[in-house]
Amino acid sequence: MPSLGQLKLMENLLHLPQMKVLDYTSVEEVGMMVHLAAKQPKAACPRCGKQSEKLHQNHWFLVRDL
């Protein structure tokens, strides 16, 4: 488990102000796996625009960068 300082460094590197880095690991031949959570308890639904505290969908994303 990364230290609190390492998690803050990863948050700064990713520059996603509304997200908090909970954990990250290095995966051989893949790269980094980063576990994020929203800092705000509510968010606007991208479809209807209503504020909600409930999770509508949960997806895993593979992000590639050269």
Steps between C-alpha positions, in 0.01 A plus 500: 500500500645839402559759771280808536777711341521266200122513453508883508784498245295274269200737536722793398642309203156395374358851551139389550379753761165330570659158556693346789760226446421212737768259383726419207714208395744423224382214279769319306471542120194724544603811696328661797163410646353799687195474728313835515200633690302821462568766766142631485211281623272620217548525125290594200377212286651542150170391340231692689707759688333427839713505814531156656681329787440155354730320261334458160781308334842372593756437223861400472698697242830419334677829433807491279758770466827490314 
